[in-house]
Amino acid sequence: MFSRIPTSKGNIKAVRDHFPRVIHVFDQFLVLKLSNEKRSVLRRELYREESDDHQRKLLKGRLWLLLKDPENLDDDRNEMDRLAEALHLNTPLTKAYYLKEELRQTWKQALKAAARRLLDS
């Protein structure tokens, strides 16, 4: 039987304590959703802390580029260049973006061992 329980540290601990044989499954969409939410919070914090108007402008309105899969960026709208510009100017945002991409790649691995190595790295 499958059941979807909201993911939180408290829920995970409760399930482990009371149902030790239950296997936790964190699906790709939930994990990436949580990752995207954290990246959105980071981008807003960076925007509030930034004093340079040019960098603030780059951060504002670039969230959707950070969430898009790289293969879906539109060449006609220069989305790759605009994303690169925003990432170039902001190291924490760059790290968060590439961590998201590595996390996304985890689900594309054919072997469990390869996915585990990617997560561990």
C-alpha atoms as a printed R data frame, in Angstrom:
    type eleno elety resid chain resno      x      y       z
1   ATOM     1    CA   MET     A     1  0.000  0.000   0.000
2   ATOM     2    CA   PHE     A     2  1.258  3.463  -0.866
3   ATOM     3    CA   SER     A     3  0.478  6.555   1.133
4   ATOM     4    CA   ARG     A     4  1.619 10.100   0.577
5   ATOM     5    CA   ILE     A     5  2.592 11.762   3.854
6   ATOM     6    CA   PRO     A     6  3.707 15.400   3.896
7   ATOM     7    CA   THR     A     7  7.473 15.511   4.114
8   ATOM     8    CA   SER     A     8  8.887 17.067   7.237
9   ATOM     9    CA   LYS     A     9 11.522 15.990   9.744
10  ATOM    10    CA   GLY     A    10  8.812 15.264  12.313
11  ATOM    11    CA   ASN     A    11  6.783 13.102   9.930
12  ATOM    12    CA   ILE     A    12  9.834 11.183   8.756
13  ATOM    13    CA   LYS     A    13 10.922 10.486  12.340
14  ATOM    14    CA   ALA     A    14  7.403  9.422  13.363
15  ATOM    15    CA   VAL     A    15  7.148  6.994  10.466
16  ATOM    16    CA   ARG     A    16 10.613  5.547  11.197
17  ATOM    17    CA   ASP     A    17  9.812  5.170  14.911
18  ATOM    18    CA   HIS     A    18  6.387  3.557  14.449
19  ATOM    19    CA   PHE     A    19  6.790  1.768  11.128
20  ATOM    20    CA   PRO     A    20 10.451  0.732  10.860
21  ATOM    21    CA   ARG     A    21  9.864 -1.534   7.855
22  ATOM    22    CA   VAL     A    22  8.230  1.187   5.752
23  ATOM    23    CA   ILE     A    23 10.334  2.462   2.882
24  ATOM    24    CA   HIS     A    24 10.388  6.211   2.393
25  ATOM    25    CA   VAL     A    25 10.158  7.309  -1.214
26  ATOM    26    CA   PHE     A    26 10.890 10.906  -2.124
27  ATOM    27    CA   ASP     A    27  9.717 11.443  -5.664
28  ATOM    28    CA   GLN     A    28 11.532 13.699  -8.088
29  ATOM    29    CA   PHE     A    29  8.787 16.301  -8.268
30  ATOM    30    CA   LEU     A    30  8.566 16.788  -4.506
31  ATOM    31    CA   VAL     A    31 12.337 17.059  -4.074
32  ATOM    32    CA   LEU     A    32 12.719 19.498  -6.976
33  ATOM    33    CA   LYS     A    33  9.734 21.519  -5.730
34  ATOM    34    CA   LEU     A    34 11.366 21.874  -2.317
35  ATOM    35    CA   SER     A    35 14.662 22.759  -3.990
36  ATOM    36    CA   ASN     A    36 12.954 25.404  -6.144
37  ATOM    37    CA   GLU     A    37 11.260 26.922  -3.105
38  ATOM    38    CA   LYS     A    38 14.609 27.241  -1.301
39  ATOM    39    CA   ARG     A    39 16.217 28.799  -4.377
40  ATOM    40    CA   SER     A    40 13.358 31.317  -4.594
41  ATOM    41    CA   VAL     A    41 13.916 32.301  -0.967
42  ATOM    42    CA   LEU     A    42 17.654 32.683  -1.635
43  ATOM    43    CA   ARG     A    43 17.051 34.859  -4.700
44  ATOM    44    CA   ARG     A    44 14.680 37.133  -2.747
45  ATOM    45    CA   GLU     A    45 17.186 37.448   0.113
46  ATOM    46    CA   LEU     A    46 19.993 38.266  -2.301
47  ATOM    47    CA   TYR     A    47 17.776 40.847  -4.005
48  ATOM    48    CA   ARG     A    48 16.973 42.556  -0.684
49  ATOM    49    CA   GLU     A    49 20.659 42.602   0.335
50  ATOM    50    CA   GLU     A    50 21.947 43.903  -3.022
51  ATOM    51    CA   SER     A    51 22.676 47.622  -3.221
52  ATOM    52    CA   ASP     A    52 23.771 47.794  -6.877
53  ATOM    53    CA   ASP     A    53 20.761 48.607  -9.070
54  ATOM    54    CA   HIS     A    54 22.146 46.719 -12.085
55  ATOM    55    CA   GLN     A    55 22.582 43.512 -10.096
56  ATOM    56    CA   ARG     A    56 19.161 43.931  -8.483
57  ATOM    57    CA   LYS     A    57 17.638 44.222 -11.955
58  ATOM    58    CA   LEU     A    58 19.390 41.014 -13.021
59  ATOM    59    CA   LEU     A    59 18.059 39.154  -9.988
60  ATOM    60    CA   LYS     A    60 14.526 40.445 -10.398
61  ATOM    61    CA   GLY     A    61 12.690 38.649 -13.123
62  ATOM    62    CA   ARG     A    62 15.288 35.901 -13.566
63  ATOM    63    CA   LEU     A    63 13.675 33.330 -11.282
64  ATOM    64    CA   TRP     A    64 11.877 31.596 -14.121
65  ATOM    65    CA   LEU     A    65 15.221 31.164 -15.925
66  ATOM    66    CA   LEU     A    66 16.664 29.527 -12.818
67  ATOM    67    CA   LEU     A    67 13.754 27.104 -12.637
68  ATOM    68    CA   LYS     A    68 13.721 26.126 -16.306
69  ATOM    69    CA   ASP     A    69 15.579 23.051 -17.445
70  ATOM    70    CA   PRO     A    70 18.608 24.178 -19.516
71  ATOM    71    CA   GLU     A    71 17.444 22.216 -22.557
72  ATOM    72    CA   ASN     A    72 14.190 24.234 -22.523
73  ATOM    73    CA   LEU     A    73 15.837 27.670 -22.635
74  ATOM    74    CA   ASP     A    74 14.776 29.610 -25.735
75  ATOM    75    CA   ASP     A    75 17.593 30.677 -28.079
76  ATOM    76    CA   ASP     A    76 15.376 33.227 -29.838
77  ATOM    77    CA   ARG     A    77 14.814 35.052 -26.543
78  ATOM    78    CA   ASN     A    78 18.491 34.854 -25.503
79  ATOM    79    CA   GLU     A    79 17.480 33.019 -22.339
80  ATOM    80    CA   MET     A    80 20.795 31.172 -22.027
81  ATOM    81    CA   ASP     A    81 22.743 34.456 -22.214
82  ATOM    82    CA   ARG     A    82 20.437 36.143 -19.706
83  ATOM    83    CA   LEU     A    83 20.769 33.220 -17.307
84  ATOM    84    CA   ALA     A    84 24.559 33.205 -17.709
85  ATOM    85    CA   GLU     A    85 24.701 36.929 -16.962
86  ATOM    86    CA   ALA     A    86 22.694 36.539 -13.759
87  ATOM    87    CA   LEU     A    87 24.777 33.544 -12.645
88  ATOM    88    CA   HIS     A    88 28.057 35.313 -13.423
89  ATOM    89    CA   LEU     A    89 27.274 38.175 -11.071
90  ATOM    90    CA   ASN     A    90 26.032 36.179  -8.116
91  ATOM    91    CA   THR     A    91 28.050 33.305  -6.626
92  ATOM    92    CA   PRO     A    92 25.462 31.990  -4.099
93  ATOM    93    CA   LEU     A    93 22.797 31.899  -6.801
94  ATOM    94    CA   THR     A    94 25.214 30.141  -9.158
95  ATOM    95    CA   LYS     A    95 25.957 27.457  -6.578
96  ATOM    96    CA   ALA     A    96 22.232 26.954  -5.920
97  ATOM    97    CA   TYR     A    97 21.534 26.678  -9.655
98  ATOM    98    CA   TYR     A    98 24.198 24.058 -10.293
99  ATOM    99    CA   LEU     A    99 23.173 22.085  -7.212
100 ATOM   100    CA   LYS     A   100 19.647 22.013  -8.654
101 ATOM   101    CA   GLU     A   101 20.993 20.728 -11.954
102 ATOM   102    CA   GLU     A   102 23.030 18.013 -10.234
103 ATOM   103    CA   LEU     A   103 19.983 17.010  -8.212
104 ATOM   104    CA   ARG     A   104 17.895 16.865 -11.388
105 ATOM   105    CA   GLN     A   105 20.522 14.656 -13.012
106 ATOM   106    CA   THR     A   106 20.203 12.160 -10.167
107 ATOM   107    CA   TRP     A   107 16.898 10.907 -11.564
108 ATOM   108    CA   LYS     A   108 18.401 10.424 -15.007
109 ATOM   109    CA   GLN     A   109 20.917  7.851 -13.800
110 ATOM   110    CA   ALA     A   110 20.310  4.311 -15.020
111 ATOM   111    CA   LEU     A   111 22.001  2.733 -12.020
112 ATOM   112    CA   LYS     A   112 21.262  3.282  -8.349
113 ATOM   113    CA   ALA     A   113 25.005  3.334  -7.578
114 ATOM   114    CA   ALA     A   114 25.567  6.147 -10.084
115 ATOM   115    CA   ALA     A   115 22.717  8.165  -8.586
116 ATOM   116    CA   ARG     A   116 24.117  7.620  -5.095
117 ATOM   117    CA   ARG     A   117 27.591  8.791  -6.204
118 ATOM   118    CA   LEU     A   118 26.065 11.905  -7.734
119 ATOM   119    CA   LEU     A   119 24.146 12.679  -4.546
120 ATOM   120    CA   ASP     A   120 27.219 12.059  -2.403
121 ATOM   121    CA   SER     A   121 29.334 14.366  -4.538
